[in-house]
């Protein structure tokens, strides 16, 4: 992952947006991968789920790996945009403000792309596609740790926890919401984003006035 | 290594504590379930991994489900002990102190039982055993939310985030460590427990003196 790739997120979509049928197949595939596990899901299972024949599926997609790659790219492209924008902001905006903003926007991405982010967070590196996704995740993790380090350096954040550990725990809390968040449930997206930023930056303990 | 010789003491111990061979099989099974996914792993895969024949495995364990159940019980029994002790403490100990303590002890359990807790956190409810494990997890989540509510009621915690949401996010942060924690890595268990309690209770922002 290099800065050259940061610069041109758009060309990655060179194969064009998936058509309507392809989108429906992708959605069903991701749902099935999350429910049963990617390795345990066959194209036959997917065909059955959609009430299609296997040849009908293969008319739209070339392989199970292609579906996995598209889903992981969906999640990673969104997260990369959020992180790249946060690290590129004009110097007038503090690292602390950019970090709070990246937390808030990550919550938005997780809620809007919950199925593909869930799949991404479960990737273990069992194939080339999964290893490439892990590489992109690592790049994002490093940028986030840099941003935390910048916020510590400017004096806005406590300096007694290593920035890389702060970053892991902070985004560990953010990412945990894919496991339980339900759109239309008890908490809306803004409430969750507020709760995470309040807890992480200001703490749960009530400060004496 | 011949399986016949290893096998001798096992049958008498089948219902009690796992014997030595059974423990080794369980450890390998959990590692394989976490790496490939439970549904994608067969008893044949497990036998291959251990360099045993399938009949040799079945001499020690009755089914893949039995191995799953044992691993989930291992994680759940430990977590239940921690949570039950935290909720039963003498009234002299504040809910706030008990909550901080349960966070710290949960980190200990996650580090000491990382493979089985990892498996537990990935359970989706695809079988009776998984549904029973989810039921036990829900019970733990409810106790933790009650403890957070008690700490809010005693005035120690902020009251602008619903206790159930605090509990999800707090233990979401704790649980996230199974994804990246490596024993002997950059951070030891005490450092991670300190970092989580500092971030969650006191916040990342540096408070003005």
Interface residues (C-beta under 8 A of the other chain):
Chain A: X34 X35 X36 X37 X38 X39 X40 X96 X121 X122 X124 X126 X155 X156 X157 X158 X159 X160 X161 X162 X164 X165 X166 X168 X169 X170 X171 X172 X173 X175 X176 X177 X179 X180 X186 X187 X191 X192 X194 X195 X196 X198 X199 X200 X201 X202 X203 X204 X205 X206 X207
Chain B: X35 X36 X37 X38 X39 X40 X96 X121 X122 X124 X126 X155 X156 X157 X158 X159 X160 X161 X162 X164 X165 X166 X168 X169 X170 X172 X173 X175 X176 X177 X179 X180 X186 X187 X191 X192 X194 X195 X196 X198 X199 X200 X201 X202 X203 X204 X205 X206 X207
